[in-house]
Amino acid sequence: MTQRDKAELFGGLHRSGRVLILPNAWDVASARIVEEAGAAAVATTSAGVAWSLGAPDGGKLGRDAAVAAITRIADAVRVPVTADIEGGYAVEPDEVAESIRLVWAAGAVGVNLEDGAHDSGPAPLLPAAAHAERVAAAKQAAPHLFVNARIDTYLRGVGDPADRLADVLARAAAYLAAGADGIFVPGVRDESTIATLVREIDAPLNVLAGAGSLPVPTLADLGVARVSVGGSLTEVAYAAARRCAEELLTSGTYRLMDGAMTYPELNALVGPRP
């Protein structure tokens, strides 16, 4: 399957009538685990990738390291890969376009491109018009790439709560007009708001889920096209490692290591594929 084929397949997964579930991966082993669990595509998590490489999330990893991680993951799985590239590792549209070209060359067929600002400026979000220019530049750089425009209004608690829905809808319209293929609204959990977003946004809607979120079948019934979990799987993995380390260093026992993946399993998981 060519990368163009994978891109068409990935886009079609958002319009299949079935919710696309993406348990986000952060390295080759986690990507293979997600693929073998039955995922139709693999999504990366910027947080998990950054943490695994010794950097905090929030635009701190750097483009070269992020693209290298995307390359390893895309090379390791057969299903389409979509990459969380935060704000594109740049502010200006031409620099975002360069990031997009590198991500496409790395083998990804989709990206999350967020409008949250990671610099020290006064505003937590980029102006909608400015981010729309970035979305347009991304589509021009890789026309077949699925651009999932992320809107951080709810996630960052921007503005008066009563005004957030209108802000998200206005931003979604601007980003879709600029060429975005989907809209990602993390930070929304209540049924009423999600139902309104599905109804008012003329594109596949992605929501962020995790502990305490509505179950996937409920989200599917509401019309959500895509459900991802961000850094949650990475957090669970590191929490398990911490609990095991604490048990070993306190009681000197190994109870929490029961049920671990075996050495042969993991070795085979990341080895050459037939």
Secondary structure, 3 states (H helix, E strand, C coil): CCHHHHHHHHHHHCCCCCCEEECCECCHHHHHHHHHCCCCCEEECHHHHHHHCCCCCCCCCCHHHHHHHHHHHHHHCCCCEEEECCCCCCCCHHHHHHHHHHHHHHCCCEEEEECECCCCCCCCECCHHHHHHHHHHHHHHCCCCEEEEECCCCCCCCCCHHHHHHHHHHHHHHHHHCCCCEEECCCCCCHHHHHHHHHHCCCCEEEECCCCCCCHHHHHHHCCCEEECCCHHHHHHHHHHHHHHHHHHHCCCCHHHCCCCCHHHHHHHHCCCC
